[in-house]
Each structure stands twice: as C-alpha cells, then as structure tokens.
Amino acid sequence: MCNRHSFILTRAGKVLDGLGLTDHHTEILELHGFKNTDDTVNKGEWQPPKGWPDADWEDGWTKDTTVFEYKKSHLDAIGRHLKKLYPTMAEWDAGDKLRELSKAECDEAKHLMADSEFIVVPQVTLPDGLVVPSFKVAKYPMSRRANAIPVSVASDKPWSRVSYHSACAVSARVGLQLIRETQALAIAYDIYLQPENWTGGKVGEGQLFQGIRKGNVGSAQAGDCESKDPTERSWHQLSNGERIYHFAGNIFTWVHDDVQGDDKGLSGKITADSISLTTSPHKSCEKGVGYIPDGARDWSGRALIRGGFWGSGSGAGVFHLGGDDPEYGGGGVGFRCTFGL
C-alpha cells in the first residue's frame, strides 16, 4: 500500500514521477535528468482524499514548493495523471507497480546494460556440501539510471532508498534477478578462502577486510571509492582473480532468500543449523566476518540484508546477516543483481 505519491511538475505542464516507484523528490529529479537543486519545477505529494475516486483530487494534494503559479492546464495535467494511475482505491492499495517501458526506453536500457560491469563467480562448494553453480554478479552495488534502470558502474553512487519489492521489480524488468542467499553465501565463502582478503596476508591471519564502515562518511559512496583508511579497503578478490566491490560495508544489500524463504524470497524461520548462519567459519564479529545472529530466528515476512553499511563498525562483513521490513526504503540499503551463465 502506498503512503504518498510524489511528483514534480514542469512549467510546460508535464507531470513526472518515479515510474511507479514510491520515490522522494530528490530521486525523481535525478531520474528525469534534473539536478537536486533545480528550482525550475514545482513539487507535490498526493494521497487519495476521503471518498476517492468520487472526491475532488485536489483535496488530497500537498503543494510542497511553488516555483511558479499554477495554471488551469497545470491542474488538469496533475488531475489526469493521478486519475490514470489510481482510478480506484484498489490501485492505490496495490502499492508500487513498476510501469512498462516504451520501445525507445527499452532500447536505451539495452545500451545502459551493455555498459554494466558483471563478474563471473566460480562454482563454490559450501561447508555443508551444497554446490552453488557458477553465475555472474554485479561488480558494484546497483546504481540508477534513466527510467529506473539498474546498472553496475564504477563511477555511480549506489541506488538506495529502494524497498525489497522495488529492487526485485526493477531487476526483473531488465532480465536480471536480485542476488540469492545461496549466491551471497558462495561469494562470502570464496572470499574467505583467499589470502588477499585478509589483513595478515594469509587465510585466518588478522581480519577479513570489512569495507567502508567506520562512519567517516555520511552516505553510501560510489563504486570506485576507496577510503583513505587502508583497513577500509572496499574490494575483495575471488578465487578466479575477479574483484567485487563493497560486498562488505558501504551499503547493505537486499537478498532473495532461497534457503528458507517463500516464493517472493521473503525469509521465514531460520533454524540454528541453517547455512545462512553456519557457513561462516567464525562466530559473529570474529575475524571480520561481520554480525551473524547467534541462534534460530523467526524472520517470517522479513527480507534478508547482508554486508553492512558505512556506519556498521565491527558488524560489517561479507557474512553479515540481518532482516528488515521489505517495504523499508532507507538510505543505507541497496541491492546487487545476478544472472546465470
């Protein structure tokens, strides 16, 4: 269920929103090519007024900023926009629903995806014997380009303020999938086994590198960002020589739970012997593995998050595991995509 519909209005009377995602004005401005500080558009928010759709749409409208005076044509455009999206309360109650791309937008999406960087993760056998087949994963946390297209590029900051369900939807729309729990465990375990990922230069010596986590920044950093603190190294090396960035620290990652989750990837009852808890060779926060729950958990209806964020401290790590409300859209959570070989 939506709690508000944010949009911006141009002087020409064009209404622009988040393509079906519940976005903040900042994200909508960036999505449509405006600067965050742009002062040429009006901003607005709307909720269905009591009695909708028979009520006047203006009764649910909040004028956030008025840069220019509204003309009748502006009001007509906003009204048409809202009535088209929410002809009844059923559409409002359905919540985020990503709208289809036009052919031109699909073509642009293909070009953007072609420039995305994905790396091969080799086949990994987890300690319990589960074999995770080789797959491709985004080298960096996903960032956002025009028309809500997720890309993996070094120069962009991660796409944050995105709910679990929205992350799943935008991934699927371009033929990708949200990283699975078994895939996240495969990457973490492969990282653990590489000497290059340990501060002592050998497996088990010192700490696993935990990424940007000490609170020296106030938001998630771009894919190619390296902290001035060498202990906050942002990359890990896999057994095939590939590097993956910000798999620990910087920004949490939503994870589709294919171990104990339902058909939507939401988690369930995690038993004490679940591979979600036992794959790490060390206990919670030991040797830089990150926070791991110390026993069984009932996370039914929650979505898994992994990795930690820029302020996680010792809790950040490649094995970090948490659970959150799938509708949560805070600035510390992003996502990473995968696809099969």
C-alpha positions, 0 to 999 in steps of 0.5 A, a space after each residue: 500500500 502506498 503512503 504518498 505519491 510524489 511528483 514534480 511538475 514542469 512549467 510546460 505542464 508535464 507531470 513526472 514521477 518515479 515510474 511507479 516507484 514510491 520515490 522522494 523528490 530528490 530521486 525523481 529529479 535525478 531520474 528525469 535528468 534534473 539536478 537536486 537543486 533545480 528550482 525550475 519545477 514545482 513539487 507535490 505529494 498526493 494521497 487519495 482524499 476521503 471518498 476517492 475516486 468520487 472526491 475532488 483530487 485536489 483535496 488530497 494534494 500537498 503543494 510542497 514548493 511553488 516555483 511558479 503559479 499554477 495554471 488551469 492546464 497545470 491542474 488538469 495535467 496533475 488531475 489526469 495523471 493521478 486519475 490514470 494511475 489510481 482510478 480506484 482505491 484498489 490501485 492505490 492499495 496495490 502499492 508500487 507497480 513498476 510501469 512498462 517501458 516504451 520501445 525507445 526506453 527499452 532500447 536505451 536500457 539495452 545500451 545502459 546494460 551493455 555498459 554494466 560491469 558483471 563478474 563471473 563467480 566460480 562454482 563454490 562448494 559450501 561447508 555443508 556440501 551444497 554446490 552453488 553453480 557458477 553465475 555472474 554478479 554485479 561488480 558494484 552495488 546497483 546504481 540508477 539510471 534513466 527510467 529506473 534502470 539498474 546498472 553496475 558502474 564504477 563511477 555511480 553512487 549506489 541506488 538506495 532508498 529502494 524497498 525489497 519489492 522495488 529492487 526485485 521489480 526493477 531487476 526483473 524488468 531488465 532480465 536480471 534477478 536480485 542476488 540469492 542467499 545461496 549466491 551471497 553465501 558462495 561469494 562470502 565463502 570464496 572470499 574467505 578462502 583467499 589470502 588477499 582478503 585478509 589483513 595478515 596476508 594469509 587465510 585466518 591471519 588478522 581480519 577479513 577486510 570489512 569495507 567502508 564502515 567506520 562512519 567517516 562518511 555520511 552516505 553510501 559512496 560510489 563504486 570506485 571509492 576507496 577510503 583513505 583508511 587502508 583497513 577500509 579497503 572496499 574490494 575483495 578478490 575471488 578465487 578466479 582473480 575477479 574483484 567485487 566491490 563493497 560486498 562488505 560495508 558501504 551499503 547493505 544489500 537486499 537478498 532473495 532468500 532461497 534457503 528458507 524463504 517463500 516464493 517472493 524470497 521473503 525469509 521465514 524461520 531460520 533454524 540454528 543449523 541453517 547455512 545462512 548462519 553456519 557457513 561462516 567459519 567464525 562466530 559473529 564479529 570474529 575475524 571480520 566476518 561481520 554480525 551473524 545472529 547467534 541462534 534460530 530466528 523467526 524472520 517470517 515476512 522479513 527480507 534478508 540484508 547482508 554486508 553492512 553499511 558505512 556506519 556498521 563498525 565491527 558488524 560489517 562483513 561479507 557474512 553479515 546477516 540481518 532482516 528488515 521490513 521489505 517495504 523499508 526504503 532507507 538510505 543505507 540499503 541497496 541491492 546487487 543483481 545476478 544472472 546465470 551463465 
